[in-house]
Amino acid sequence: MNSIPYGKQAISDDDINAVIIALKSEFLTQGPQIKDFENAFANYIGVKYAVAVSNGTAALHLCTMALDVNKQTNVITTPITFAASANCVLYCGGSIHFADIEKDSYLIDLNKVEDLLRSQPKGFYHGLIPVDFAGKAVDLEKCKVLTEKYNLWIIEDACHAPGGYFVDSKGIKQMCGNSAYADLAIFSFHPVKHIACGEGGMITTNDESLYKKLLLYRTHGITKDASLMVENHGGWYYEMQELGYNYRLTDFQAALGSSQLKRADRGLERRRQIAKNYFDAFKDDENIIGQSGFVEGHAYHLYIIEVKDRLSLYNHLKANNIFSQVHYIPVHTLPYYKGKGWKNGDFPVSENYYRHCLSLPMFPTLTQEEQQFVIDKIKEFYKK
Ligand SMILES: Cc1ncc(COP(=O)(O)O)c(C=O)c1O
């Protein structure tokens, strides 16, 4: 059996041809592939605007910039996420706060969020960054009830969940990133994600004024749009109107993204089948103390089980060439964040989850045989 990673990209001949066409075209960057990818992605998610950027972290940074995060800004997120979901607030000088997760869904616990909101005078907190962790959609309608009450914006970190959804109180499927309840949403196109660009990211929104800011900040704060310029010296003229960055995606990355997007539904279907297989295999196994389950709308970026002796199981799988992973070390326990005052014990549900969680191989090209091998090796470990 070949080695089995926890996640990997699937590159088809169509993908390779799409990149070759882009490489042979006039534009390697700032060309037509960007708009094509943005339009196709917006259409897929069901949102008005999409802005392609160089990676998911850049997407988060541009969102915090567009929402005017500054030294006075206080934002809440979950400890069980990739560090970038919290770091983006610090990039703009703001303060990040954490609310613990729910034990079973692994998502931010909105009761804990409300406890935080109640603990300070209204106006102290400015934003919430919920994460569709592992591909399970956060109920943004419930978030919105809270954020409206306390006047907070929402950035949905949907890096794990293109194609995921939750069903709102009206029975409507709300696709992750559709901006029906959130101000902005972000995605990553890192190779282990559903859609791979190598590196890449996308921001989605229905808010035109935020969209315009994002376009400006993505390219140094520079505009070439004559209708927006203060002066105009001729055809060469551009204006830097804000302090922005170069967070652009290249055209060949966008071509790869567009080509991958065409197969996104098929990949998602396969991920859901793999999740069902794991769920069925472990549902009556007393050694598995928790698992992602088989959940409607889940995009299954990750399939997570919780076990008692995680390190031994991890090593047993590794000895069999199966490379499981742990998502995530709680952000507040990372040395940088500990240096800012957080400590072990601050968020016990997250920390307990971290002690037990293990992400099993989950990617569309995982074969039935490979998945059965993973399941057999886990069962074998507990038979000893
Ligand atoms: C939840 C989450 N947020 C943000 C990011 C950052 O994305 P990128 O790696 O594209 O910068 C990632 C990617 O690892 C992620 O998993």
The ligand as an SDF file (V2000), in Angstrom:
LIG
                    3D

 16 16  0  0  0  0  0  0  0  0999 V2000
   -9.5300   27.8430    8.8790 C   0  0  0  0  0  0  0  0  0  0  0  0
   -8.4270   28.4560    8.0630 C   0  0  0  0  0  0  0  0  0  0  0  0
   -8.3420   29.7910    7.9990 N   0  0  0  0  0  0  0  0  0  0  0  0
   -7.3830   30.3840    7.2790 C   0  0  0  0  0  0  0  0  0  0  0  0
   -6.4310   29.6610    6.5770 C   0  0  0  0  0  0  0  0  0  0  0  0
   -5.3550   30.3670    5.8180 C   0  0  0  0  0  0  0  0  0  0  0  0
   -5.3450   30.0410    4.4620 O   0  0  0  0  0  0  0  0  0  0  0  0
   -3.9840   30.0500    3.6150 P   0  0  0  0  0  0  0  0  0  0  0  0
   -3.1780   28.8720    4.0300 O   0  0  0  0  0  0  0  0  0  0  0  0
   -4.4570   29.9470    2.1880 O   0  0  0  0  0  0  0  0  0  0  0  0
   -3.3070   31.3420    3.8980 O   0  0  0  0  0  0  0  0  0  0  0  0
   -6.5090   28.2650    6.5860 C   0  0  0  0  0  0  0  0  0  0  0  0
   -5.5620   27.4470    5.8110 C   0  0  0  0  0  0  0  0  0  0  0  0
   -4.8080   26.6720    6.2450 O   0  0  0  0  0  0  0  0  0  0  0  0
   -7.5080   27.6440    7.3710 C   0  0  0  0  0  0  0  0  0  0  0  0
   -7.5810   26.3090    7.4530 O   0  0  0  0  0  0  0  0  0  0  0  0
  1  2  1  0
  2  3  1  0
  2 15  2  0
  3  4  2  0
  4  5  1  0
  5  6  1  0
  5 12  2  0
  6  7  1  0
  7  8  1  0
  8  9  2  0
  8 10  1  0
  8 11  1  0
 12 13  1  0
 12 15  1  0
 13 14  2  0
 15 16  1  0
M  END
$$$$
